Amino acid sequence: MLQEAEEFIQSYYKELEKPEYESSQRMKKIEEMIREKGFYDHTYEEIQYGAKVAWRNSNRCIGRFFWQMLHVIDKRDIDSEDQLAAALFEHMEYATNNGKIRPTITVFSAKTEEKQFRIWNHQLIRYAGYETKDGIVGDPVSIAFTKVCIDLGWEPMYGDFDILPLIIQKGDENPKLYDIPKELILEVLIEHPDFPWFKELALKWYAVPLISDMKMEIGGLTYTAAPFNGWYMGTEIGARNLADEDRYNKLPIIAEMMGLNVGSHSSLWKDRALVELNAAVLYSYKKQGVSIVDHHTAAQQFKQFEMKETKEGRDVTGDWTWLIPPMSPASTHIFHKPFKNKMKKPNYFYQKAPF
């Protein structure tokens, strides 16, 4: 912990051009805290810097150009599940911003022997998935978590787009269930600019992707509850969530409605349906005034990020398999460029599901 703390503090003071003597004084205080209680506490400024740099270091994220825009909410003083749920609702309202989405992270207490919070949800807003005698209803990826919610007392509705509740756990105590107020959930109805029949598919998706099951590591400290969000890249919804065979699998019905030959792969019916589904997603979000970015623009923004990082003397690391968009990847510069998938800290990491 002390070594990682020192590396972080040195980076923090150097990058923000703070006096070197202040860095030495700060490290002395950190050493004293670690000796006394086995850990130390970050200042708000350190949390703010660390969370932003963690985004900058996220190898799988194509949207890192905006890392400095991250709004950091400090809720480390919270000590109950009810308070944490209220803070999550505040985050949702602030980040959603009537569709003008603001990149936001809420940081709860660091993991210590005395205190640890976990948010069981993968994303704060997510659709339920059910196994029924007539097949799967809703989002297949949510089936296991939906069962957990039902076991804890949530009442299933067996619809295609049912919003799941939050599950929050403090330490080893029993997890608690919280329904999300409807007024905090902004959803976008998917329609197509040229196909009136598209509305009949009754597709929709939520506005804000709020990742809530990852941990944030800064200077040797681990924050097991630190939900964050940006805005969607269109292909996340149109080429994955609504298109994947093990998700909502809507390409066959769209191709059928388009009158395409689904009996032959060489007709490229999947490709043509995929393009129109993604066009519908982008059109709908923009029509309803909700922030979203197409994958070509996102790739250009990432190129600007690379140029800026190079100018600052920092290497750009990345996981190529995640950075390339899931549609027309070869039409972006990222496809043709190698990246070192070297992990740097601060950063966000996956953690084992608590259920």
N, C-alpha and C positions, 0 to 999 in steps of 0.2 A: 504493500500500500504506500509506504513512504517513498519508494522509488518512483512509482507512477505519479504520486502527488508532486514530486519534485519536477518531473518531466513536464507535467501539465502546467504548473505554476511558472516555470521558466518560459514555456511557450506563450502563456497568457500575457506575462509582463513584456516579453520581447515583441510579440505581434501588436500589442496595443501601445507600444512605445512608452511604457511606464518606467520610472527610475529603477535602476538595478538594486539600490539599497532597500527599496520597498519590497522587492522580491525576496531578499535575504531575511528581512524582518518577518515577512509572511510565512516563510518556511520554518522559522524558529517557532512561531505560534503553532503551526501545523504539527511539528515534531512533538511539542509539549502535549497537544491534545491527543495524539495517537498514543503517547506513553501513558497518559492518564486514563483514557477510556477505550482505547483500541481502535478508534476511528476519529475523523475530524469533520468539521462542517464547512461547506462551501459558502462563500458570500453570494449575494444575489448576482453581483457582477460576474463572478466566476461561473455560476450556473448558466447565466445568459450566454456568456462566451462559449462555454463547453457544449451547450445544447446546439448552438449554431454550427460549431465546428464538427460536431457529431453528424449533422446533416451534410456538411461539406465533405466528410469522409465516407459517406454511405455509398459503397461501391455499386449497389444495385439501383440507385436512383438517377434517373435521367434529368430530374428537375432541380439539380443542385445550383443552377445559376442564381436562384432566389434565396440562397442560404442566409444571407444577411437580413432578409425580411422577416425571419421567424420571430414571432411574438412569444415571449417566455413568461408564463404565469407561475409564480412561486407559491405553492400550497404545502410546503413542507411542515407547517405547523398543525396540519389536520391530524386528528387522532381517533376518528371514528368513521365507520362505514357511511353513516348518514351524511356527515360533512363531506366525505369524498364524493358521494353521489351528487350532492348539491354542486360541488366544484366541477364535476363532469358536465352537468347541465349548463353551468356558466360557460364552460369551454365551448359547448355546442352552439350556444347562442352567439357568442362572440365570433367564433370561427365562421359560422354560416353567413352572418351579416347580410341577411336577405338575398343571398345568392352571390354577393361580391366577396368571395371566400378569402379569409385571411389565414396564412400559414401560422399555426399556433401549436405550442406544446404546454401542457400543464405538468409540473414536476412535483411529485409527492415525496415523502421522506425516503432517505437512502436506507438500504437494507442494513439493519443492525440486529443484535440479539434482542433488543427491546421492542423494535417496531419493524413491521414489513407489511406492505399492502400488495395485493395482486388483483388485477382486473382479469376475470376469466375470459371475457369476450375477445375474439380476434380483432374485431372492429366494434366501436361503440354502437354504430348503426349497422345492422346486418339482418338479412331475411332468413326466416326459419325454413327448415327442410324436414319433411315428414315421409316416412315409409308407410304406405297404405296398401290395402289389398288390391287397389287399382293402379298401383305404381307409386313413384315418387312425386310428391307435390312440393312446390317451392324450390329452394336452393339445395341441391344434393350435398354441397360442401358443409352445410350447417346441420346435417342430420344428428351427429353425435352430440353437439352442443345443445341442440333443441331438446333432445332426450333429457339432458342434465337439467335444463330449465323446467321441463315438465315434472321431473322428479322433485324439484324444489318448490313446486306449487304453482308454476305458471300455467295458465289456461290456454291450450292450443286452439287456433281458429281454422287450421287446415286450408289456408289460402296460399296463393302463389307468392305473395309479397307481404307476409306478416312480420312486423318489426319485433325482434327478440328483445327481452329485457336485459338489464345489466346484472352481472353477478360480481359482487365485490367481496373479497376476503381479507380479514386482518389477522396476520400471524397464522396460528393454528386453529383459530376459532372457526365456527361453522360459517359458510358463505351466506351472504344475504342477497335477496333478489329485489330489483328496483325497475319498475316500468318507466319508460322514457315518456315524458309529457309530449303529446302529439304536436303541440305548437312549436316544439324544438326541431321537428323532423321535416326537412325540406326534401320533397321528392319531385322528380321530373318525369312527366308523361312523355313517352317516346312516340313521335310521329315523323312522317317523312314529307319532305317538301314537294315530292312529285307523285307519291302513291297514297291516295286517300284511304285505301284499304288497310294501311299500316296501323291505323288506330284500332282496328278490330283485334289486333294481336294483344291489346291491353298490356303492353310492356311499360315498365317504369324502372327507375333506379334512383337511389338517394344522392343528394347533391355533394356531400362531403365524405371523403374517405378518412376515417378517424382510426388509425392503427393504435391498438391499446394493449397488446400482449407482449410487446418487446421490452427489453430492459435497456437502460442507457447507462453507459460506463464512462465516468469522468474522473480522472486523477485518482484511480484506485477505489473509488466509491461506486456502488451499483444502485441504481434507481429502478426498482422492479415494477413501479407504476409510473409511467411517464408518457401518457397518450399524446399523439401528435397528428397533425394533418397538413396536407397541402391541398391542391385541387386535383381533379381527375385528368389524366390523359385519355382521350376518347377511346383508344383501343383497349384500355383496361376494361371498359364496359362492353364495347361493341365487338371486340375480337376475342375476349376471354369470358367475362361474366355471363353474357347473354348468348355467346356462340359456342363455347366448349361443349363437347359431347357429354362430359361429366358435370356440366353446370346446367344452364337453362336450355341449351341445345336448340336454338331457334332458327338455325340456318335452313333445315329441311322445309319448314313451313313457309319461310320467306321465299325460298326458291320456288316452291309450289305456287305461291300467290303471284310470283313474277312470271309464271308460265315457262320455267326453265326445264330442261331435260335432266332430271335427277337420276336417271338410269345409267348415265355414262359420266365417268370422271373427266373425260376429255372435253365435255361441254363446259367445264370450269364453273359449274353451277355453284359450288361452294365459294369460290373466289368472288363471283358476281354478287351473290347474296351477302357475303361478308362486307363488300364495299358499300352496299346500300344500307346495311344495318349500321355501319359506322357513320355513314352520312346522316342517317336518321338521328343517331345519338348526338352528334355535333350540332345539327340543326335544332334539335329540341332544347338542348341546354342553352344555346345562344338565344333562342326565341324566348325562353323563360327567364333570361337574364342571370343565368348561373355560370360561374367561372368554369372553364374547361379549356384544354389545349389539344390541338391535333398533333399527331406524332411527327409530322414534318417540321412544324414550328418548334416542338420540344427538342428535336434533334439540333436545330439551328441554335436554340438557346444553350444547349449543352456545349456546342462548339464555342460559343462566346465564353462559357464557363471555363473551358479548357484554355482558351487564349488568356483569360484574366489570371488563372492560376499559374500559367507558365510565366507571365509577366511578374508575378509575385514570387517566383522562384520555388514554387511548390509543384511536386509531381502529381499528376492526375491518375488516380487508381480507379479501377472499375471492373465489374463482372460483366464481360461482354455478352454472355448469354441472357442477362437481364436488361442490359442497356439497349440492345437492339429491339425495336418495336415489334409486336407480334403480327404486324401486317406491313407488307412491302418493305422489309428491313433493308434490302439492298439498294433502295432509293435514298438511303441516308448515309452520311459519311461515316457513321459509327460502325456500320457493317464492314467497312473496308479498313478498319483501323484496330490494331491490337492494343489491349490494355493490361497492365499488371494488376492482378487481383490480390494486391497486398493489403492486409487489414491494418488500419491505423486507428488510434484512439485520440480523443473521445470518439464514441460510435454507438450505434444501436445494434443489439444482438437479440437473436431468438432465445427464448427460454422454454423449458419443458412445460407443457400444458399441465395445469393443476388438476385436471379431471381425466 
